[in-house]
Amino acid sequence: MTSDRAQLRHALIGRLAQARTPWTALHEAGVLGLRAPEALGGLGLPFAEAEPVLDVLGELCLGVPFLETSIVAAGLLARAATPASEALLARIAQDGVVVAVAGLEPTGVLTAVAEGEGWRLECVARIVVDAARAVALVVLATTPDSRLDGFVVQADAEGLALRPVPTIDGRMAADIAFVGVRVSQAARLGLSADAIDVVLDEAVAALCVEASGLMRRLVSDTTAYVKGREQFGQPLGAFQVVQHRLVDMNIQARRASAIARRALEAIDADPAARGRAVSAAKVTVCRAGRFVGQNAVQLHGGMGMTEEMPIGRYFKRLTVIEAQLGGADHHLRRFAALAGAA
């Protein structure tokens, strides 16, 4: 991590650790508009500069929609460069609004049908994170010509029906039914397939960075716990088998961190190389996260899953990340397909 990123990470740790409302603190720090151009009130920085923010969100296990709003939605909006997308980007950067994204997951297809001078959405989007807080949705839907594109839908659009769904990591999502939701032609982002693929790969890489921060924290907290917890008249950390377990956890956490950074660096590579690096990172993070999370809980004993300790919350977040934006099996198949095409 460069000195500038390290300084940002240090500043964010201090700010967010004490913040009553982390989202407001992120807005005040100016990082919500990291992807928005300076002309719209943002920072206009490349995706890789989000690394310290994502790392801190993982280390502190903060359930904020930074990934959905400032990485995915902002990434799609910035690549569209339409009046509608620029107006929403400016609201993210300047006002700190939340924008949810529907149609992110590789399963399920949302559809948009041309109607008159606009579009009609008739579909259901599952598990849209922080949809109830969002002022607008960016909907990834397939048009009749089988092209995937983005559409901006205002949160108060007629025909939207939200059913709240709690997630196991303590956040709120919603299943959204689009019942004859009509949007104008101006609401279509006109994104290319390549642009959408890049943003989706950025989202997976971002999850990997967050997960590596979570794992590092689990290793440090578990190490501190076994040093203070006594069994048979001595600290748990004095037992060789526990020491070996901690070493293995640390190795897995470091592997996850290294390959997450590699995925970040590969975002600007050619599509096949980028895809292989990102999918390899997701597979590694899935396996490492499960190992580190399960061992952290086991070494804490029954306390590991209580509300009194943060270990259970970190483990649950890692479990969600494991399935989010494609699990290990999905990314293994993707890696194999991309490797075979090389």
C-alpha positions as CSV (number, residue, x, y, z in Angstrom):
1,M,0.0,0.0,0.0
2,T,1.4,3.4,-1.0
3,S,2.1,6.1,1.6
4,D,-1.0,8.1,0.4
5,R,-3.2,5.1,0.7
6,A,-1.8,4.2,4.1
7,Q,-2.4,7.8,5.3
8,L,-6.0,7.6,4.1
9,R,-6.5,4.2,5.8
10,H,-5.2,5.6,9.1
11,A,-7.4,8.7,8.9
12,L,-10.5,6.6,8.1
13,I,-9.8,4.1,10.9
14,G,-9.7,7.0,13.4
15,R,-12.8,8.7,11.9
16,L,-15.0,5.6,11.5
17,A,-14.1,3.9,14.8
18,Q,-15.7,6.8,16.7
19,A,-18.5,7.6,14.2
20,R,-22.1,7.1,15.3
21,T,-23.2,7.1,11.6
22,P,-20.4,5.6,9.5
23,W,-22.1,6.6,6.2
24,T,-22.2,10.2,7.2
25,A,-18.5,9.9,8.3
26,L,-17.6,8.5,4.8
27,H,-19.5,11.4,3.2
28,E,-17.7,14.0,5.3
29,A,-14.4,12.3,4.4
30,G,-15.2,12.9,0.8
31,V,-14.7,9.3,-0.3
32,L,-18.2,8.5,-1.5
33,G,-17.5,10.4,-4.7
34,L,-14.2,8.6,-5.3
35,R,-15.4,7.5,-8.8
36,A,-17.3,10.7,-9.7
37,P,-15.5,13.2,-11.9
38,E,-14.2,16.4,-10.2
39,A,-16.6,18.5,-12.3
40,L,-19.5,16.7,-10.5
41,G,-18.0,17.2,-7.0
42,G,-16.2,13.9,-6.8
43,L,-12.5,12.9,-6.7
44,G,-12.2,11.4,-10.1
45,L,-9.9,8.7,-9.0
46,P,-9.3,5.2,-10.5
47,F,-10.9,2.2,-8.9
48,A,-7.6,1.0,-7.3
49,E,-7.7,4.1,-5.0
50,A,-10.7,2.6,-3.2
51,E,-8.5,0.0,-1.6
52,P,-7.9,1.7,1.7
53,V,-11.6,2.5,2.1
54,L,-12.6,-1.1,1.4
55,D,-9.9,-2.5,3.7
56,V,-11.1,-0.3,6.6
57,L,-14.7,-1.3,6.0
58,G,-13.6,-4.9,6.3
59,E,-11.4,-4.4,9.4
60,L,-14.2,-2.6,11.2
61,C,-17.0,-4.8,9.7
62,L,-19.2,-1.8,8.9
63,G,-22.4,-2.6,7.1
64,V,-22.6,0.4,4.7
65,P,-23.5,0.5,1.0
66,F,-20.1,1.8,-0.2
67,L,-19.7,-1.2,-2.6
68,E,-23.2,-0.8,-4.1
69,T,-23.3,3.0,-4.2
70,S,-19.7,4.2,-4.7
71,I,-18.2,1.3,-6.6
72,V,-20.9,-0.4,-8.6
73,A,-23.6,2.3,-9.2
74,A,-21.0,5.1,-9.5
75,G,-18.9,3.0,-11.8
76,L,-21.8,2.3,-14.1
77,L,-23.0,5.9,-14.0
78,A,-19.6,7.4,-14.7
79,R,-19.2,5.2,-17.8
80,A,-22.6,6.2,-19.1
81,A,-22.0,10.0,-19.1
82,T,-25.7,10.9,-19.8
83,P,-27.5,13.8,-18.1
84,A,-29.4,11.4,-15.9
85,S,-26.3,9.5,-14.8
86,E,-24.3,12.7,-14.2
87,A,-27.1,14.2,-12.1
88,L,-27.2,11.0,-9.9
89,L,-23.4,10.9,-9.7
90,A,-23.4,14.4,-8.4
91,R,-25.9,13.6,-5.7
92,I,-23.7,10.6,-4.6
93,A,-20.6,12.8,-4.4
94,Q,-22.1,16.0,-3.0
95,D,-25.1,14.8,-0.9
96,G,-24.0,11.3,0.1
97,V,-27.2,9.7,-1.2
98,V,-27.5,5.9,-1.4
99,V,-28.1,4.3,-4.8
100,A,-28.9,0.6,-4.9
101,V,-28.2,-1.8,-7.7
102,A,-30.6,-4.5,-9.0
103,G,-29.5,-7.4,-11.2
104,L,-26.0,-7.7,-9.9
105,E,-25.9,-11.4,-9.1
106,P,-25.1,-13.9,-11.9
107,T,-28.3,-15.8,-11.3
108,G,-31.7,-14.5,-12.5
109,V,-32.4,-12.2,-15.4
110,L,-34.2,-8.9,-15.3
111,T,-35.9,-7.7,-18.5
112,A,-36.7,-4.3,-20.0
113,V,-39.2,-4.0,-22.9
114,A,-39.4,-1.0,-25.2
115,E,-42.7,0.8,-24.9
116,G,-43.5,4.0,-26.8
117,E,-40.7,6.4,-26.3
118,G,-39.4,4.7,-23.2
119,W,-39.1,1.3,-21.4
120,R,-41.2,-0.9,-19.2
121,L,-39.7,-3.1,-16.5
122,E,-41.6,-6.3,-15.7
123,C,-39.4,-8.4,-13.4
124,V,-38.4,-9.3,-9.9
125,A,-35.0,-8.5,-8.4
126,R,-33.9,-10.5,-5.4
127,I,-31.9,-9.4,-2.4
128,V,-31.2,-5.8,-3.4
129,V,-29.0,-4.5,-0.6
130,D,-30.1,-1.2,1.1
131,A,-32.9,-0.7,-1.4
132,A,-35.2,0.9,1.2
133,R,-32.6,3.6,1.9
134,A,-31.9,4.3,-1.8
135,V,-33.1,7.5,-3.6
136,A,-32.7,5.6,-6.9
137,L,-31.9,2.2,-8.4
138,V,-29.6,1.3,-11.2
139,V,-31.2,-1.7,-12.7
140,L,-29.2,-4.1,-14.9
141,A,-31.7,-5.6,-17.3
142,T,-31.7,-7.4,-20.6
143,T,-33.4,-5.7,-23.6
144,P,-35.3,-7.5,-26.3
145,D,-32.2,-7.7,-28.5
146,S,-30.5,-9.7,-25.6
147,R,-28.3,-6.8,-24.7
148,L,-27.6,-6.1,-21.0
149,D,-27.9,-2.4,-20.1
150,G,-28.5,-0.1,-17.1
151,F,-31.6,1.9,-16.3
152,V,-32.0,4.6,-13.6
153,V,-35.2,4.1,-11.7
154,Q,-36.3,6.6,-9.0
155,A,-37.2,5.1,-5.7
156,D,-40.7,6.6,-5.8
157,A,-41.5,5.2,-9.3
158,E,-45.0,3.9,-9.7
159,G,-45.1,0.1,-9.8
160,L,-42.2,-0.5,-7.5
161,A,-43.0,-3.0,-4.7
162,L,-40.4,-3.7,-2.0
163,R,-40.5,-6.7,0.4
164,P,-37.9,-6.2,3.2
165,V,-35.4,-9.1,3.6
166,P,-32.8,-9.1,6.5
167,T,-29.4,-10.5,5.6
168,I,-27.4,-12.7,8.0
169,D,-24.7,-10.1,8.3
170,G,-27.1,-7.6,9.9
171,R,-28.0,-5.5,6.9
172,M,-31.3,-5.0,5.2
173,A,-32.1,-5.9,1.6
174,A,-35.3,-6.2,-0.3
175,D,-36.9,-8.3,-3.0
176,I,-38.2,-5.7,-5.6
177,A,-41.1,-6.4,-7.9
178,F,-41.1,-4.1,-11.0
179,V,-44.8,-4.1,-12.0
180,G,-45.2,-2.1,-15.1
181,V,-42.5,0.3,-14.1
182,R,-42.1,2.9,-16.9
183,V,-38.9,4.9,-17.5
184,S,-38.0,7.4,-20.2
185,Q,-35.5,6.8,-22.9
186,A,-33.2,9.2,-21.0
187,A,-33.1,6.8,-18.1
188,R,-31.3,4.2,-20.2
189,L,-27.6,4.4,-19.6
190,G,-26.5,3.0,-22.9
191,L,-23.6,0.9,-21.5
192,S,-21.5,-1.5,-23.5
193,A,-21.1,-5.1,-22.5
194,D,-17.4,-4.4,-21.8
195,A,-18.2,-1.5,-19.5
196,I,-20.6,-3.6,-17.5
197,D,-18.1,-6.5,-17.3
198,V,-15.4,-4.1,-16.0
199,V,-17.6,-2.7,-13.2
200,L,-18.7,-6.2,-12.2
201,D,-15.1,-7.3,-12.0
202,E,-14.3,-4.2,-9.9
203,A,-17.2,-5.2,-7.6
204,V,-15.8,-8.7,-7.1
205,A,-12.2,-7.3,-6.5
206,A,-13.7,-4.9,-4.0
207,L,-15.3,-7.7,-2.1
208,C,-12.0,-9.5,-2.0
209,V,-10.3,-6.5,-0.4
210,E,-13.0,-6.1,2.2
211,A,-12.8,-9.8,3.0
212,S,-9.0,-9.6,3.5
213,G,-9.6,-6.8,6.0
214,L,-12.1,-9.0,7.8
215,M,-9.7,-11.9,8.0
216,R,-6.9,-9.8,9.3
217,R,-9.1,-8.5,12.1
218,L,-10.3,-12.1,12.9
219,V,-6.7,-13.3,13.2
220,S,-5.6,-10.4,15.5
221,D,-8.7,-10.6,17.7
222,T,-8.4,-14.4,18.0
223,T,-4.7,-14.1,18.9
224,A,-5.5,-11.6,21.6
225,Y,-8.3,-13.8,22.9
226,V,-6.2,-17.0,23.3
227,K,-3.4,-15.0,25.0
228,G,-5.8,-13.9,27.7
229,R,-8.0,-16.9,28.1
230,E,-6.7,-19.6,30.5
231,Q,-7.2,-23.3,30.5
232,F,-5.5,-25.9,32.7
233,G,-3.7,-23.0,34.5
234,Q,-2.1,-21.5,31.4
235,P,-3.1,-19.3,28.5
236,L,-4.8,-21.0,25.5
237,G,-2.1,-19.4,23.3
238,A,0.6,-21.4,25.1
239,F,-0.7,-24.7,23.6
240,Q,1.2,-25.7,20.5
241,V,-1.8,-26.9,18.7
242,V,-3.5,-23.5,19.1
243,Q,-0.3,-21.7,17.9
244,H,-0.2,-23.9,14.8
245,R,-3.9,-23.0,14.2
246,L,-3.2,-19.3,14.5
247,V,-0.2,-19.6,12.1
248,D,-2.4,-21.3,9.5
249,M,-5.1,-18.7,9.9
250,N,-2.5,-15.9,9.4
251,I,-1.2,-17.6,6.3
252,Q,-4.7,-17.8,4.8
253,A,-5.4,-14.2,5.6
254,R,-2.2,-13.1,4.0
255,R,-2.9,-15.1,0.9
256,A,-6.3,-13.5,0.6
257,S,-4.8,-10.0,1.0
258,A,-2.1,-10.7,-1.6
259,I,-4.4,-12.1,-4.3
260,A,-7.0,-9.3,-3.6
261,R,-4.3,-6.7,-4.4
262,R,-3.4,-8.7,-7.5
263,A,-7.0,-8.5,-8.6
264,L,-7.0,-4.7,-8.1
265,E,-3.9,-4.4,-10.2
266,A,-5.4,-6.5,-13.0
267,I,-8.5,-4.4,-13.5
268,D,-6.8,-2.4,-16.3
269,A,-5.5,-5.5,-18.0
270,D,-7.1,-7.1,-21.1
271,P,-10.6,-8.7,-20.4
272,A,-9.4,-12.3,-20.2
273,A,-6.5,-11.6,-17.9
274,R,-8.6,-9.3,-15.7
275,G,-11.3,-12.0,-15.5
276,R,-8.9,-14.7,-14.6
277,A,-7.2,-12.6,-11.8
278,V,-10.6,-11.5,-10.3
279,S,-12.1,-15.0,-10.4
280,A,-8.9,-16.6,-8.9
281,A,-9.0,-14.0,-6.1
282,K,-12.7,-14.8,-5.4
283,V,-12.1,-18.5,-5.2
284,T,-9.1,-18.0,-2.9
285,V,-11.0,-15.5,-0.7
286,C,-14.0,-17.9,-0.4
287,R,-11.8,-20.8,0.8
288,A,-9.5,-18.6,3.0
289,G,-12.5,-16.8,4.5
290,R,-14.2,-20.0,5.5
291,F,-11.0,-21.4,7.1
292,V,-10.2,-18.2,9.0
293,G,-13.8,-17.6,10.1
294,Q,-14.5,-21.1,11.2
295,N,-11.3,-21.4,13.2
296,A,-11.8,-18.0,14.8
297,V,-15.2,-19.1,16.1
298,Q,-13.8,-22.5,17.3
299,L,-10.9,-20.9,19.2
300,H,-13.4,-18.6,20.9
301,G,-15.5,-21.5,21.9
302,G,-19.2,-20.8,22.6
303,M,-18.4,-17.1,23.0
304,G,-17.6,-17.0,19.3
305,M,-21.3,-16.8,18.2
306,T,-22.7,-14.6,20.9
307,E,-23.8,-11.0,20.4
308,E,-21.3,-9.9,23.1
309,M,-18.3,-10.5,20.9
310,P,-17.7,-9.2,17.3
311,I,-16.3,-12.5,16.0
312,G,-19.7,-13.9,15.0
313,R,-20.6,-10.7,13.1
314,Y,-17.3,-10.9,11.2
315,F,-17.8,-14.6,10.4
316,K,-21.4,-13.9,9.1
317,R,-20.1,-11.1,6.9
318,L,-17.4,-13.4,5.4
319,T,-20.2,-16.0,4.8
320,V,-22.2,-13.5,2.9
321,I,-19.2,-12.4,0.8
322,E,-18.5,-16.1,0.0
323,A,-21.8,-16.2,-1.9
324,Q,-22.0,-12.6,-3.1
325,L,-21.4,-12.0,-6.9
326,G,-20.8,-15.6,-7.5
327,G,-19.4,-18.3,-5.2
328,A,-16.3,-20.4,-5.6
329,D,-17.9,-22.9,-8.0
330,H,-19.1,-20.1,-10.3
331,H,-15.7,-18.4,-10.4
332,L,-13.9,-21.7,-10.9
333,R,-16.0,-22.3,-14.0
334,R,-15.4,-18.8,-15.2
335,F,-11.6,-19.1,-14.6
336,A,-11.5,-22.4,-16.5
337,A,-13.5,-20.9,-19.4
338,L,-11.2,-17.8,-19.6
339,A,-8.1,-19.9,-19.3
340,G,-9.3,-22.2,-22.1
341,A,-10.0,-19.3,-24.4
342,A,-6.5,-17.8,-23.9
